[in-house]
Amino acid sequence: MAHILLTGGSRGIGAAIADRLREPHQLAVQATRGDLAADFADPAAPADLWTRALDRLDGRIDVLINNAGVFEAHDLSLPHDEWVAGWERTLRINLTAAAELSRLAVLHWQASGRPGRIVNIASRAAHRGDSPAHWHYAASKAGMVAMTKTIARAYAADGILAFAICPGFVATAMADAAGPATAQADIPLGRVAQVDEVATVAAFCATEAPESMTGAVLDINGASYVR
């Protein structure tokens, strides 16, 4: 039984991951509101969450799944200060919070001498970019992919593994907001991914993926972007 900290677990992909891993594993699930609440717009939140999650999981975390994130449009025509504030908020929530938790996880595993796994939910946007109103979102997800590769290369000898998952449009509120025509426009499969499909890959990386897969970046986008 693994002890797992999952961020962004209240809905969508995160809720599906939680459902997939809840049995037989022990979960601490973060959300902006709820039982293990943390608002990653607050710079103090990641370290505080880590401490509370350790307490919840009896002092041991084996797997960290960084899923929390925001997708907020900020058009170039916005006033400069407002545009910069949106950029900094997205980077703080999507990337910096995940980096802080990943650092704490690596230190935790190094101190204990136990292996560990990090699973980062990134995005197709990390590879192909996003809309003109989402520079910041694409940059945050590209940063997450680069961070995953760095962790994998740096700490494999310690038994610390890292994986990134890059969905395209998924059947969540984000795809709903974009509209079916936009979401499916360039997906050869003819439909967006389902949350259970992403959860299946996340659960595999968290608990079953062979060690030699560390550093892998896995695409779930219906062939809308292939590498």
C-alpha positions as CSV (number, residue, x, y, z in Angstrom):
1,M,0.0,0.0,0.0
2,A,1.5,3.3,-1.1
3,H,1.0,6.6,0.8
4,I,0.1,9.2,-1.9
5,L,-0.3,12.9,-1.9
6,L,-2.5,14.1,-4.8
7,T,-3.0,17.8,-5.5
8,G,-6.1,19.2,-7.3
9,G,-8.2,16.2,-6.4
10,S,-11.6,17.6,-6.0
11,R,-12.9,17.3,-9.6
12,G,-12.1,16.4,-13.2
13,I,-8.8,14.5,-13.7
14,G,-7.8,14.8,-10.1
15,A,-11.0,13.2,-8.8
16,A,-10.7,10.4,-11.3
17,I,-7.1,9.7,-10.2
18,A,-8.3,9.7,-6.5
19,D,-11.0,7.2,-7.3
20,R,-8.5,5.0,-9.2
21,L,-6.0,5.0,-6.3
22,R,-8.1,5.1,-3.2
23,E,-8.1,1.3,-2.9
24,P,-5.8,-0.2,-1.7
25,H,-3.7,2.9,-1.2
26,Q,-3.7,5.6,1.4
27,L,-4.4,9.1,0.0
28,A,-4.1,12.7,1.1
29,V,-6.0,14.7,-1.4
30,Q,-5.5,18.5,-1.7
31,A,-8.1,20.9,-3.0
32,T,-8.5,24.7,-2.8
33,R,-11.4,24.0,-0.4
34,G,-12.3,20.9,1.6
35,D,-10.7,18.5,4.0
36,L,-7.0,19.1,3.0
37,A,-7.4,22.6,1.8
38,A,-4.5,24.6,0.3
39,D,-4.6,27.6,-2.1
40,F,-1.4,27.5,-4.2
41,A,-1.8,31.2,-5.0
42,D,-0.5,31.6,-1.5
43,P,3.3,31.1,-1.5
44,A,3.1,29.6,2.0
45,A,0.6,26.9,1.0
46,P,2.8,24.1,-0.5
47,A,5.1,23.7,2.5
48,D,2.2,23.9,4.9
49,L,0.3,21.3,2.8
50,W,3.3,19.0,2.8
51,T,3.5,19.1,6.6
52,R,-0.2,18.4,7.0
53,A,-0.1,15.6,4.4
54,L,2.8,13.9,6.2
55,D,0.8,14.0,9.4
56,R,-2.3,12.6,7.6
57,L,-0.2,9.8,6.1
58,D,1.6,8.7,9.3
59,G,4.9,10.5,8.5
60,R,5.4,8.8,5.1
61,I,4.7,9.9,1.5
62,D,5.7,7.4,-1.2
63,V,4.1,9.1,-4.2
64,L,3.5,12.8,-5.1
65,I,1.0,13.5,-7.9
66,N,1.1,17.2,-9.0
67,N,-2.3,17.8,-10.7
68,A,-3.4,21.2,-9.3
69,G,-3.5,23.9,-11.9
70,V,-5.4,26.8,-13.4
71,F,-6.3,27.7,-17.1
72,E,-7.1,31.4,-17.1
73,A,-7.1,33.6,-20.2
74,H,-5.1,36.8,-20.2
75,D,-5.3,38.7,-23.4
76,L,-2.3,40.7,-24.6
77,S,-4.5,43.8,-24.7
78,L,-4.9,43.8,-20.9
79,P,-3.1,46.6,-18.9
80,H,0.5,45.6,-18.4
81,D,0.3,45.1,-14.6
82,E,-2.8,43.0,-14.9
83,W,-1.2,40.8,-17.6
84,V,1.9,40.3,-15.5
85,A,-0.1,39.5,-12.5
86,G,-2.0,36.8,-14.4
87,W,1.3,35.3,-15.6
88,E,2.7,35.2,-12.1
89,R,-0.4,33.7,-10.6
90,T,-0.4,30.9,-13.2
91,L,3.3,30.2,-12.8
92,R,2.9,30.2,-9.0
93,I,0.0,27.7,-9.0
94,N,0.9,25.5,-12.0
95,L,4.7,25.3,-11.6
96,T,6.2,26.8,-8.5
97,A,3.9,25.0,-6.1
98,A,4.6,21.7,-7.9
99,A,8.3,22.4,-7.7
100,E,8.2,23.1,-4.0
101,L,6.3,19.9,-3.3
102,S,8.7,18.0,-5.5
103,R,11.7,19.4,-3.7
104,L,10.2,18.4,-0.3
105,A,9.4,15.0,-1.7
106,V,13.0,14.4,-2.9
107,L,14.4,15.6,0.4
108,H,12.0,13.3,2.3
109,W,13.0,10.3,0.3
110,Q,16.7,11.1,0.5
111,A,16.5,11.5,4.3
112,S,14.6,8.2,4.7
113,G,16.5,6.2,2.2
114,R,13.2,5.1,0.6
115,P,12.4,5.2,-3.1
116,G,9.7,7.6,-4.3
117,R,7.7,8.6,-7.4
118,I,6.6,12.0,-8.7
119,V,3.8,12.1,-11.4
120,N,3.3,15.5,-13.0
121,I,0.1,16.3,-14.9
122,A,1.4,18.6,-17.6
123,S,-0.3,19.3,-21.0
124,R,-0.1,19.0,-24.7
125,A,0.5,22.8,-24.6
126,A,4.0,22.1,-23.2
127,H,5.0,20.9,-26.7
128,R,2.8,22.8,-29.1
129,G,1.9,26.0,-27.2
130,D,-1.6,27.3,-26.6
131,S,-3.8,30.2,-27.6
132,P,-2.5,33.8,-27.7
133,A,-4.3,34.3,-24.3
134,H,-2.5,31.4,-22.7
135,W,1.3,32.1,-23.0
136,H,1.6,31.6,-19.3
137,Y,-0.3,28.3,-19.2
138,A,1.9,26.8,-22.0
139,A,5.0,28.0,-20.3
140,S,4.0,26.6,-16.9
141,K,3.4,23.2,-18.4
142,A,6.6,23.2,-20.5
143,G,8.4,24.0,-17.2
144,M,6.7,21.1,-15.5
145,V,8.0,18.7,-18.3
146,A,11.5,20.1,-18.0
147,M,11.4,19.8,-14.2
148,T,10.3,16.1,-14.6
149,K,13.2,15.3,-16.8
150,T,15.6,17.0,-14.5
151,I,14.4,15.1,-11.4
152,A,14.5,11.8,-13.3
153,R,18.1,12.4,-14.4
154,A,19.3,13.8,-11.1
155,Y,17.8,11.3,-8.6
156,A,17.3,7.9,-10.4
157,A,20.3,6.5,-8.5
158,D,18.4,7.3,-5.3
159,G,15.4,5.3,-6.4
160,I,13.4,8.5,-7.1
161,L,11.4,8.3,-10.3
162,A,9.6,11.0,-12.2
163,F,7.0,11.0,-15.0
164,A,5.0,13.6,-16.8
165,I,1.6,13.1,-18.5
166,C,0.5,15.5,-21.2
167,P,-3.2,15.4,-22.0
168,G,-4.8,17.4,-24.8
169,F,-8.4,18.4,-24.3
170,V,-10.1,16.2,-21.7
171,A,-13.8,15.9,-21.0
172,T,-13.8,18.5,-18.2
173,A,-15.0,22.0,-17.6
174,M,-12.0,23.3,-19.7
175,A,-13.2,21.5,-22.8
176,D,-16.8,22.5,-22.1
177,A,-15.7,26.2,-22.0
178,A,-13.8,25.9,-25.3
179,G,-16.8,24.3,-26.9
180,P,-17.1,20.9,-28.6
181,A,-16.1,22.2,-32.1
182,T,-13.0,23.8,-30.8
183,A,-12.0,21.0,-28.5
184,Q,-12.3,18.3,-31.2
185,A,-11.2,20.4,-34.2
186,D,-7.8,18.8,-34.7
187,I,-8.1,15.5,-32.8
188,P,-7.9,12.6,-35.3
189,L,-9.5,10.2,-32.8
190,G,-12.6,12.4,-33.1
191,R,-13.2,13.0,-29.5
192,V,-11.6,14.5,-26.4
193,A,-9.9,12.2,-23.8
194,Q,-11.9,11.0,-20.9
195,V,-10.8,11.6,-17.3
196,D,-10.6,7.9,-16.7
197,E,-8.1,7.5,-19.5
198,V,-5.8,10.1,-17.9
199,A,-6.3,8.5,-14.5
200,T,-5.4,5.1,-15.8
201,V,-2.0,6.4,-17.0
202,A,-1.4,8.4,-13.8
203,A,-2.1,5.4,-11.6
204,F,0.2,3.3,-13.7
205,C,3.0,5.8,-13.3
206,A,2.4,6.2,-9.6
207,T,2.4,2.5,-8.7
208,E,3.4,0.1,-11.5
209,A,5.6,1.7,-14.2
210,P,9.0,0.0,-14.4
211,E,11.9,1.9,-13.0
212,S,13.5,2.2,-16.5
213,M,10.5,4.4,-17.6
214,T,11.7,7.2,-15.3
215,G,11.8,10.5,-17.2
216,A,9.1,9.4,-19.6
217,V,6.6,12.1,-20.9
218,L,3.4,10.4,-21.9
219,D,0.9,11.9,-24.4
220,I,-2.9,11.5,-24.1
221,N,-4.3,13.6,-26.9
222,G,-5.9,11.5,-29.6
223,A,-3.0,12.0,-31.9
224,S,-3.6,15.8,-32.0
225,Y,0.1,16.2,-31.3
226,V,2.6,13.5,-32.0
227,R,6.3,13.5,-31.3
